[in-house]
Each structure stands twice: as structure tokens, then as C-alpha cells.
Amino acid sequence: MKQYRKKPVVIEATQWLGSAQSFDEILAMGPIKWKPGKMGTDTFFIKTLEGWHIASKGDWIIKGVKGEFYPCKPDIFEMTYEAVEK
């Protein structure tokens, strides 16, 4: 079986911390389609290319290379991405 390495791609992302400020940072990334989660929880739904996905407090919200948005669990984000120095 052949092996493949993921191409290095720079993405935009911000972590959902359950606050109005972190949600404003998510909205500032671009036109994201979202709807509220269950009342009393720190969740909301994001429209992705595959349909609606739940974003929980602590998840990273990623803007992909084609402008799409999707949530990513913190452990997966840490294994997959590193900060870019400007």
C-alpha cells in the first residue's frame, strides 16, 4: 500500500471557548452558517460540506481552503496543526 503525506496548508482557526467574545471571533472569519445548540449547553451547529455538525466548547472552528467551516476536537487539532509565525 502506498503512503501519503498531507500537503502543508495554512488555515484560519479559532477555539470555541463558550463566550460571546470567542463566538464573535468565529463569526469574524467569514460567512458561517450556524444555528444554536440545545438550550443550556455550550454547543452550536455548523453547516459543513457534509451537513450539520455540532461544535462543543473547546472545539476549534476551522475555515478550510475553499472557505468551508468545520469543527475539530482539540486533541485532533493539536496533532494536525501548528501555529504559523508571521
C-alpha distances in whole Angstrom, upper triangle without the diagonal:
4,7,10,13,16,19,22,25,28,29,32,33,36,36,38,40,43,45,47,46,42,43,44,42,39,41,42,38,39,40,38,39,39,42,43,42,44,47,48,44,42,40,39,37,35,34,31,29,28,31,33,32,34,35,36,38,36,33,32,33,30,31,28,28,29,32,31,31,30,30,28,29,30,27,24,26,27,23,22,25,28,32,32,35,37
4,7,10,13,16,19,21,25,26,30,31,34,34,36,39,41,44,45,44,41,41,43,40,37,39,40,36,37,38,36,37,38,41,42,41,43,47,47,43,41,39,38,36,34,33,29,27,27,30,33,31,33,34,35,37,35,32,31,31,28,29,26,25,27,30,29,30,28,29,27,28,29,26,23,25,25,22,20,23,26,29,29,32,34
4,7,10,13,16,18,22,23,27,27,30,31,33,36,38,41,42,41,37,38,40,37,34,37,37,33,34,35,34,35,36,38,40,39,41,44,44,41,38,36,36,34,32,31,27,26,25,29,31,29,31,31,32,34,32,29,27,28,25,26,23,23,25,28,27,27,26,26,24,25,25,23,20,21,22,18,17,20,22,25,26,29,31
4,7,9,12,15,18,20,23,24,27,28,31,33,36,38,40,38,35,35,36,33,31,34,34,30,31,32,31,32,33,36,38,37,39,42,43,39,36,34,34,32,29,29,25,23,23,27,29,27,29,29,31,32,29,27,25,25,22,23,20,19,21,24,23,24,23,24,21,23,24,22,18,19,20,17,15,17,19,22,23,26,28
4,6,9,12,15,17,20,21,24,26,28,31,34,36,37,35,32,32,34,31,29,31,31,27,29,30,29,31,32,35,36,35,38,41,41,37,35,33,32,30,28,28,24,23,23,27,28,26,28,27,29,30,27,24,22,23,20,21,18,17,20,22,22,22,21,22,20,21,21,19,16,17,17,14,12,14,16,19,19,22,24
4,6,9,12,13,17,18,21,22,25,28,31,33,34,32,29,29,30,27,25,27,27,24,25,27,25,27,28,31,33,32,35,38,38,34,32,30,29,27,24,24,21,20,20,24,25,23,25,24,26,27,24,21,19,19,16,17,14,13,16,19,18,19,18,19,17,18,19,18,14,14,15,13,10,11,14,16,16,20,22
4,6,10,12,16,17,21,23,26,29,31,33,34,32,29,29,30,26,25,27,26,22,24,26,25,27,29,32,34,33,37,39,39,36,33,31,30,28,25,25,21,20,22,25,26,25,27,25,27,28,26,23,20,20,16,16,13,12,15,17,18,19,19,20,18,20,21,20,17,16,17,15,11,12,14,16,15,18,19
4,7,10,13,15,19,21,24,27,30,31,31,29,26,27,28,24,23,25,24,20,22,24,24,26,28,31,33,33,36,38,38,35,32,30,29,28,25,25,22,21,23,26,27,25,26,25,26,27,24,21,18,18,15,15,13,11,15,17,17,18,18,19,17,20,19,19,16,14,15,14,10,9,11,12,11,14,16
4,6,10,12,16,18,21,24,27,28,29,27,23,24,24,21,19,22,20,17,18,21,20,23,25,28,30,30,34,36,36,33,29,27,26,25,22,22,19,18,21,23,24,23,24,22,24,25,22,20,16,16,12,11,9,8,11,13,14,15,16,17,16,18,18,19,16,14,15,14,11,9,11,12,10,14,15
4,7,10,13,16,19,22,25,26,26,23,21,21,21,18,17,19,17,14,16,19,19,22,23,27,28,29,32,34,34,31,28,26,25,24,21,21,19,19,21,23,24,22,23,21,23,23,21,18,15,14,11,10,9,8,12,12,14,14,15,16,15,18,17,18,16,13,14,15,12,9,9,9,8,11,12
4,6,10,13,16,19,22,22,22,20,17,18,18,15,13,15,14,11,13,16,15,18,20,23,25,25,29,31,31,27,24,22,21,20,17,18,16,16,19,20,20,19,20,18,20,20,18,15,12,10,7,6,6,7,10,10,11,10,12,13,13,16,15,17,15,12,14,15,11,9,10,10,9,13,13
4,7,11,13,16,19,19,19,17,14,14,14,11,10,12,11,8,10,13,13,16,17,21,22,23,27,28,28,25,22,20,19,19,16,17,15,17,19,20,20,18,19,16,18,18,16,14,10,8,6,5,7,9,11,10,11,10,11,12,12,15,15,17,16,12,14,16,13,11,11,10,10,13,13
4,7,10,13,15,16,16,14,11,12,13,9,8,11,11,8,11,14,13,16,16,19,20,20,24,25,25,22,18,17,16,16,14,16,15,17,19,19,18,16,16,13,15,14,12,10,6,5,4,6,9,11,14,12,11,9,10,9,10,12,12,14,13,10,12,14,12,10,11,10,11,14,15
4,7,9,12,12,13,11,8,9,10,7,6,10,10,9,12,15,13,16,15,18,18,19,22,23,22,19,15,15,15,15,14,16,16,19,20,20,19,16,15,12,13,12,10,9,6,6,7,9,12,15,17,14,14,11,11,10,10,12,11,14,14,11,13,16,14,12,13,11,13,16,17
4,6,9,10,12,11,7,9,11,9,8,12,13,12,15,17,15,17,15,17,17,17,19,20,19,16,13,12,13,15,14,17,17,20,21,21,18,16,14,10,10,8,6,6,4,6,9,12,15,18,20,17,16,13,12,9,9,10,8,12,13,10,12,15,15,13,14,13,16,18,19
4,6,8,9,9,6,7,10,9,8,11,13,13,15,16,14,15,13,14,13,13,16,17,16,13,9,9,10,12,12,16,16,20,20,19,17,14,12,8,7,5,5,6,6,7,10,13,16,20,21,18,17,13,12,9,10,10,10,14,15,13,15,18,18,16,17,17,19,22,23
4,6,9,9,6,8,11,10,10,13,15,16,18,20,17,18,16,17,15,14,16,16,15,12,8,10,12,15,15,19,20,23,24,23,20,17,14,11,9,5,5,8,9,11,14,17,20,23,25,22,20,17,16,13,13,12,11,15,17,15,16,19,20,18,19,18,21,23,24
4,7,9,7,7,11,12,11,13,16,17,19,19,17,18,15,14,12,12,13,13,11,9,5,8,10,13,15,18,20,24,24,22,19,17,13,10,8,5,8,10,11,12,16,18,22,25,26,23,21,18,16,14,15,14,14,18,19,18,19,22,23,22,22,22,24,26,27
4,5,5,6,9,10,11,13,14,16,18,19,17,18,16,16,13,14,16,15,13,12,9,11,12,15,17,20,22,26,26,25,21,19,16,13,12,9,11,13,14,14,17,19,23,26,27,24,22,19,18,16,18,17,17,20,22,20,21,25,25,23,24,22,25,26,27
4,6,5,6,9,10,10,12,15,16,17,16,17,15,15,13,15,16,15,14,14,11,12,13,16,16,20,22,25,26,24,21,20,17,15,14,12,14,15,15,15,18,19,23,26,26,23,22,19,19,17,19,20,19,23,24,22,24,27,27,25,25,24,25,27,27
4,5,5,6,9,10,11,13,15,17,16,18,16,17,16,17,20,19,18,17,13,15,15,18,18,21,22,26,27,26,23,21,19,16,15,13,14,15,14,14,17,18,22,24,25,22,21,18,19,17,19,20,19,22,23,21,22,26,25,23,23,21,22,23,23
4,5,5,6,9,10,11,14,16,14,16,14,16,15,16,18,18,17,15,12,13,13,15,15,18,19,23,24,23,20,18,16,13,12,10,10,11,11,10,13,15,18,21,22,19,19,15,15,14,15,16,15,19,20,17,19,22,21,19,20,18,20,21,22
4,5,5,6,9,10,12,13,11,13,11,12,12,13,16,16,16,14,11,11,10,12,12,15,17,21,22,20,17,16,14,11,12,10,12,12,11,10,13,14,18,21,21,18,17,14,14,13,15,16,16,20,21,18,20,24,23,21,22,20,22,24,24
4,5,5,6,9,11,12,11,14,13,14,14,16,19,19,19,18,14,15,13,15,14,17,19,22,24,22,20,19,17,15,16,14,15,15,14,12,14,15,18,21,21,17,17,15,16,16,18,19,19,23,23,20,22,26,24,22,23,21,22,23,23
4,5,5,7,10,12,11,14,14,16,16,18,21,21,21,19,16,16,15,16,15,17,18,21,23,22,20,19,18,14,15,14,14,13,11,10,12,12,16,18,19,16,16,13,15,14,16,18,17,21,21,18,19,23,21,19,19,17,18,19,19
4,5,6,8,10,8,11,11,13,14,16,19,20,20,18,14,13,12,13,11,13,14,17,19,18,16,15,14,11,13,13,13,11,9,7,9,9,13,16,16,13,13,10,11,11,13,15,16,19,19,16,18,21,20,18,19,17,18,20,20
4,5,6,7,7,9,10,12,14,16,19,20,21,19,16,15,13,13,11,13,15,18,20,19,17,16,16,14,16,15,16,15,13,10,11,11,14,17,17,13,13,11,13,13,16,19,19,23,22,19,22,25,23,21,22,20,21,23,22
4,5,8,9,12,13,16,17,20,23,24,24,22,19,18,16,17,15,16,17,20,22,21,20,19,19,17,19,18,18,17,14,12,12,11,15,16,16,13,14,12,15,16,18,20,20,24,23,20,22,25,23,21,21,19,19,21,19
4,7,8,12,13,16,18,20,24,25,25,23,20,18,16,16,13,14,15,17,20,19,18,18,18,16,18,18,17,15,12,10,9,7,11,13,13,9,10,9,12,13,16,18,19,22,21,18,20,22,20,18,18,17,17,19,18
4,6,10,12,15,18,20,24,25,26,24,21,19,17,16,13,13,14,15,19,18,17,17,18,17,19,20,20,18,15,12,11,8,11,13,12,8,9,9,12,15,17,20,21,24,23,20,23,25,22,20,22,20,20,22,21
4,7,9,13,16,18,22,23,25,23,21,19,15,14,11,11,12,14,17,16,15,16,17,16,19,20,21,19,17,13,13,10,13,14,12,9,9,9,12,15,18,21,23,26,24,22,25,27,24,23,24,23,23,26,24
4,6,10,13,15,19,20,22,20,18,15,12,10,7,7,9,12,14,13,12,12,13,13,16,17,18,16,14,10,11,9,12,14,13,9,8,7,9,12,15,18,20,23,22,20,23,25,22,21,23,22,23,26,25
4,7,11,13,17,19,21,19,17,14,11,8,6,5,8,11,13,11,9,11,12,12,16,18,19,17,16,12,13,12,14,17,15,12,10,8,10,12,16,19,21,24,23,21,25,27,24,24,26,26,26,29,29
4,7,9,13,15,17,15,14,11,7,5,5,6,9,13,14,11,8,9,10,10,13,15,17,15,15,12,13,13,16,19,18,14,12,10,11,11,15,18,20,23,22,21,24,26,24,24,26,26,27,30,30
4,7,10,12,14,13,12,9,6,5,7,9,12,15,16,12,9,10,10,10,13,15,17,16,17,14,17,17,19,23,21,18,16,13,13,14,17,19,21,24,24,23,26,28,27,27,29,29,30,33,33
4,7,8,10,9,9,7,5,6,9,12,15,18,18,15,11,11,9,10,11,13,16,15,17,15,18,19,22,25,24,21,19,16,15,14,18,18,21,24,24,23,26,28,27,27,29,29,31,34,34
4,6,9,7,7,5,4,6,10,13,15,19,18,15,11,10,8,8,9,11,15,14,16,15,18,20,22,26,25,23,20,17,15,14,16,17,19,22,22,22,25,27,26,27,29,29,31,34,35
4,6,6,8,7,8,10,13,16,19,22,21,18,14,13,10,11,11,13,16,16,19,18,22,24,26,30,29,26,23,20,19,17,19,19,21,24,24,24,27,29,29,29,32,32,34,37,38
4,6,8,9,10,12,16,19,22,25,24,21,17,17,13,14,13,14,18,18,21,20,24,26,28,32,31,28,26,23,21,19,22,21,23,26,27,27,29,31,31,31,33,33,36,38,39
4,7,9,11,14,18,21,23,27,26,23,20,18,15,14,12,12,16,17,20,20,24,26,29,33,33,30,27,24,22,20,21,21,22,25,26,26,28,30,31,31,32,32,35,37,38
4,5,8,12,15,19,21,24,23,21,17,15,11,11,8,9,12,14,17,17,21,23,26,30,30,27,24,21,19,16,18,17,18,21,22,22,24,27,27,27,29,29,32,34,35
4,7,11,13,17,19,23,22,20,16,14,10,8,6,5,9,11,13,14,18,20,23,27,27,24,22,18,16,14,15,14,15,18,20,19,21,24,24,24,25,25,28,30,32
4,7,10,13,15,19,18,16,13,10,7,5,5,6,10,10,12,12,16,18,21,24,24,22,19,15,13,11,13,13,15,18,18,18,20,23,23,23,25,25,28,30,31
4,7,10,13,16,16,14,10,8,6,5,7,9,12,11,12,11,14,16,19,22,22,19,16,13,12,10,13,14,16,19,19,19,22,24,23,23,25,25,27,30,31
4,7,9,13,13,10,6,5,4,6,9,12,14,12,13,11,13,15,17,20,19,17,14,11,10,9,13,14,17,20,19,18,22,24,22,23,25,26,28,30,31
4,6,10,10,8,6,5,6,7,11,13,15,12,12,9,11,11,13,17,16,13,10,7,7,8,11,14,16,19,18,17,21,22,21,21,23,23,25,28,29
4,7,8,6,4,6,9,10,14,17,18,15,15,12,12,12,13,16,14,12,9,7,8,10,13,16,19,22,20,19,23,24,22,22,25,25,26,30,30
4,5,5,6,7,10,11,15,18,18,15,14,11,10,10,10,13,11,10,7,6,6,9,12,15,18,20,18,17,21,21,19,19,23,23,24,28,28
4,6,8,10,13,15,18,21,21,18,17,14,13,12,10,12,10,10,7,8,8,12,14,17,20,22,19,19,22,23,20,21,24,25,25,29,29
4,7,8,12,14,18,21,21,18,17,15,14,14,13,15,14,14,10,10,9,12,14,17,20,21,19,19,23,22,20,21,25,26,28,31,32
4,6,10,13,16,20,21,17,17,15,15,15,15,18,16,15,11,11,10,12,15,17,21,22,20,20,24,24,22,23,27,28,29,33,33
4,7,10,13,16,18,15,16,13,14,15,16,19,17,16,12,11,9,10,13,16,19,21,19,19,23,24,22,23,26,27,29,32,33
4,7,10,13,15,12,13,11,12,14,15,18,18,16,13,10,7,7,10,12,15,17,16,16,20,21,19,20,23,25,27,30,31
4,6,10,12,10,11,11,13,15,17,20,20,18,15,12,9,7,10,11,14,16,16,16,19,21,20,21,23,24,27,30,31
4,7,8,6,8,8,11,14,16,19,20,17,15,11,8,6,8,9,11,14,14,13,17,18,18,18,21,21,24,27,28
4,6,6,9,10,13,16,19,22,23,21,18,14,12,8,9,8,10,13,14,14,16,18,19,19,21,22,25,27,29
4,6,9,10,14,17,20,24,25,22,20,16,14,10,11,10,10,13,15,14,16,18,19,19,20,20,23,26,27
4,7,9,13,16,19,22,24,21,19,16,13,10,9,7,7,10,12,11,12,15,16,15,17,17,20,23,25
4,6,9,13,15,19,20,18,16,12,10,6,6,5,6,9,10,9,11,14,14,13,15,16,19,22,24
4,6,10,12,16,17,15,14,10,8,6,5,6,6,10,10,7,10,13,12,11,13,13,16,19,20
4,7,10,13,14,12,10,7,6,5,6,9,10,13,12,10,13,15,14,13,15,15,17,20,20
4,6,10,11,9,8,5,5,6,7,11,11,14,12,9,13,14,12,11,13,13,14,18,19
4,7,8,6,6,5,7,9,11,14,15,18,15,13,16,17,14,13,15,15,15,18,18
4,5,5,5,6,8,11,11,15,16,18,15,13,16,17,13,13,15,15,15,19,19
4,6,7,9,11,14,15,19,20,21,18,16,19,19,15,14,16,16,15,19,18
4,6,9,12,15,17,20,22,24,20,19,22,22,18,17,20,20,19,22,22
4,7,10,13,15,19,21,23,20,18,21,22,19,17,19,19,19,21,21
4,7,11,13,17,19,21,18,16,20,21,18,17,20,20,20,23,23
4,7,10,14,16,18,16,14,18,19,16,16,18,18,19,22,23
4,7,10,13,15,13,12,15,17,14,14,17,18,20,23,24
4,7,9,12,10,10,13,15,13,14,16,17,19,23,24
4,6,8,7,6,10,11,10,11,14,15,18,21,23
4,6,5,6,9,10,11,12,14,16,19,23,25
4,6,5,6,9,10,10,12,14,17,20,23
4,5,5,6,9,10,12,15,18,21,24
4,5,5,6,8,11,14,17,21,23
4,6,5,6,8,11,14,17,20
4,6,6,7,10,13,16,19
4,6,8,12,15,18,21
4,7,11,13,16,19
4,7,9,13,15
4,6,10,13
4,6,9
4,6
4
